[in-house]
Amino acid sequence: MSLAQATGSPAAGRELLVVGCDGATRDRVRAGVAAAGHRVTDADDAAAAFRIAAGRHFDALLVSHPLAGVPTRGFLKAVRDPDSPCHSSGLVLVAEEPARREAEAYLGRGANRVIAAERVEQAVAEVLRPLLRVPARAALRLPVRLQVLGGGLQRRVVCESVNLSRHGALLRAPHSLIEGTELRFELFLPEAPLPVCGEAVVVRRTAQGREPYPGIGVQFIAFALGAEDAIKARVDAYRSGRLRPVN
């Protein structure tokens, strides 16, 4: 199998939506991302955010917690709906220090990060950087077969994707696959007679108690011929609305 290396890099000049934050916090966000060239749009509350984002994708949302007019849980559910243009966007909750622990309960349940409102200007660019590096993901449930590389016995695991991008995937898989484990993967696409193949490395495990299933995040590091194009085509087709998720 001939494998090509996969690469990815962060991007500057992204579109950010700041939701429900006061004027001082908005100013701190703008100051914190100015050097990166990100463009900031403000929404005073959840209703304004829904109007602005109804037909427009934002690369990341920074959302006040608590959010006036709607529970945080309800806002996250609406944003993560498959029909929402921002369902795969990075999402950061901005909370005053006393509310930070409460905000952290939403990690893995719609929110990707929590940042203290008092430290927004100093920390926002660093918090956003890994979220903006991650390419657009699609909530695709597809069968995956993994083979653990290295060592003596080569363990095999059958699992399912939770979401997928051209650079990686979140998989329902045992937590015994620890970070740094190298894998060979076979991803089964409905339109392909044979699985698409490549190699990946485990980069995280789901947080027990915060995410609803045992799982692992993997980064693709190499592809068999044609595999990267096939994955990208499937993700693009889903995100454009040309097909619905396979369950």
SVG drawing of the C-alpha trace seen along z (x, -y; Angstrom):
<svg xmlns="http://www.w3.org/2000/svg" viewBox="-35 -48 42 59">
<polyline fill="none" stroke="black" stroke-width="0.4" points="0.0,0.0 1.5,-3.3 0.8,-6.0 1.0,-9.7 1.6,-12.0 -1.2,-14.2 -0.6,-17.7 -2.6,-20.6 -1.9,-24.1 -3.8,-26.8 -5.4,-29.6 -5.6,-33.3 -8.4,-35.8 -11.3,-33.6 -14.9,-34.7 -15.8,-34.8 -19.3,-35.4 -19.3,-36.8 -22.7,-36.1 -24.2,-37.8 -21.0,-39.4 -20.9,-42.9 -19.2,-45.7 -16.0,-45.5 -15.6,-41.7 -16.2,-42.3 -13.5,-44.9 -11.1,-42.5 -11.9,-39.8 -11.1,-42.2 -7.9,-43.2 -6.9,-39.6 -7.5,-38.4 -6.3,-41.6 -2.9,-40.2 -4.4,-37.1 -6.6,-39.2 -9.8,-37.4 -13.1,-39.3 -15.5,-39.7 -19.3,-40.0 -21.4,-40.8 -24.7,-39.4 -26.3,-40.9 -28.2,-37.8 -29.3,-34.3 -32.1,-35.6 -29.7,-37.9 -27.1,-35.1 -29.7,-32.9 -30.7,-35.6 -27.1,-36.4 -26.0,-32.7 -29.2,-31.4 -27.6,-31.3 -23.9,-31.9 -21.1,-29.8 -18.7,-31.2 -15.4,-29.5 -15.8,-29.9 -18.4,-31.2 -17.5,-32.9 -20.6,-32.6 -21.3,-34.2 -22.3,-31.9 -24.8,-32.3 -26.6,-33.6 -29.5,-36.0 -32.8,-34.8 -32.1,-31.1 -30.4,-28.3 -26.8,-27.5 -27.9,-23.9 -30.7,-25.0 -28.4,-27.4 -25.7,-24.7 -28.3,-22.2 -29.6,-24.6 -26.0,-25.4 -25.1,-21.7 -28.2,-20.7 -27.1,-19.1 -29.0,-21.8 -27.2,-24.7 -24.5,-26.4 -22.4,-26.5 -22.9,-22.9 -19.2,-22.1 -17.8,-25.5 -15.5,-25.8 -17.4,-27.0 -15.9,-28.7 -17.9,-29.6 -16.8,-32.8 -17.6,-32.8 -16.9,-35.0 -14.7,-33.0 -17.5,-32.1 -19.5,-30.5 -16.5,-28.8 -17.0,-25.4 -20.6,-25.4 -19.6,-26.2 -17.1,-23.4 -20.0,-20.9 -20.8,-21.7 -17.4,-20.6 -17.9,-17.7 -21.7,-18.6 -21.6,-21.3 -18.7,-23.4 -15.1,-22.9 -13.4,-25.2 -14.1,-27.5 -12.3,-30.8 -12.4,-33.1 -13.9,-36.5 -11.2,-38.2 -8.5,-36.7 -10.1,-37.0 -7.7,-39.4 -4.6,-37.5 -5.9,-34.0 -8.4,-34.1 -5.9,-33.7 -4.3,-30.7 -7.6,-29.1 -8.9,-29.5 -5.8,-28.4 -6.4,-24.6 -10.1,-25.0 -9.4,-27.0 -6.7,-24.5 -9.3,-21.7 -11.0,-21.4 -14.7,-21.2 -16.2,-18.0 -19.3,-16.1 -21.5,-14.1 -21.2,-10.9 -21.8,-7.4 -19.7,-5.0 -18.1,-1.6 -14.4,-1.7 -11.9,1.2 -8.7,0.4 -5.5,2.4 -3.1,1.4 0.5,1.1 3.7,2.0 4.4,4.4 3.8,8.1 0.1,9.0 -1.6,6.7 -4.9,6.0 -8.0,5.3 -11.0,3.2 -14.3,2.7 -15.9,-0.7 -17.9,-3.6 -17.2,-7.2 -19.0,-9.9 -17.7,-12.7 -15.3,-12.9 -13.0,-15.4 -10.3,-15.0 -7.7,-15.2 -9.2,-13.0 -12.2,-11.5 -13.9,-11.0 -14.6,-7.3 -16.7,-5.3 -13.9,-3.0 -12.4,-1.5 -10.5,-3.9 -7.8,-1.3 -6.5,-2.8 -4.3,-5.5 -2.9,-8.7 0.0,-8.1 -1.2,-4.7 -0.5,-4.3 -3.3,-2.6 -4.1,-1.4 -7.7,-2.3 -10.2,-1.0 -13.2,-3.3 -16.3,-1.9 -18.1,-4.4 -21.5,-3.3 -20.6,-4.3 -17.3,-2.5 -17.0,1.3 -13.8,1.4 -12.8,-0.5 -10.6,-3.5 -7.4,-2.9 -4.6,-4.8 -2.8,-5.3 -3.7,-7.4 -2.6,-8.2 -4.7,-8.6 -4.6,-12.2 -7.2,-12.2 -9.7,-10.1 -13.3,-11.3 -13.8,-12.7 -15.7,-10.2 -18.7,-11.8 -18.7,-14.7 -19.1,-12.9 -21.8,-10.3 -19.7,-7.4 -16.2,-5.9 -14.2,-7.2 -11.0,-8.4 -10.0,-11.3 -7.6,-10.2 -5.5,-12.3 -4.9,-10.8 -1.1,-10.7 -1.1,-8.9 -3.5,-7.7 -3.6,-4.9 -4.0,-6.1 -7.3,-8.0 -8.4,-7.6 -8.0,-11.3 -10.0,-12.4 -12.7,-9.9 -13.0,-11.1 -13.0,-14.8 -15.7,-14.1 -18.0,-12.4 -17.5,-15.2 -18.1,-18.0 -21.2,-16.2 -22.7,-16.0 -21.8,-19.6 -23.3,-20.9 -26.6,-19.1 -26.2,-16.7 -26.6,-13.7 -27.7,-13.0 -25.8,-11.1 -25.7,-7.3 -26.9,-5.7"/>
</svg>
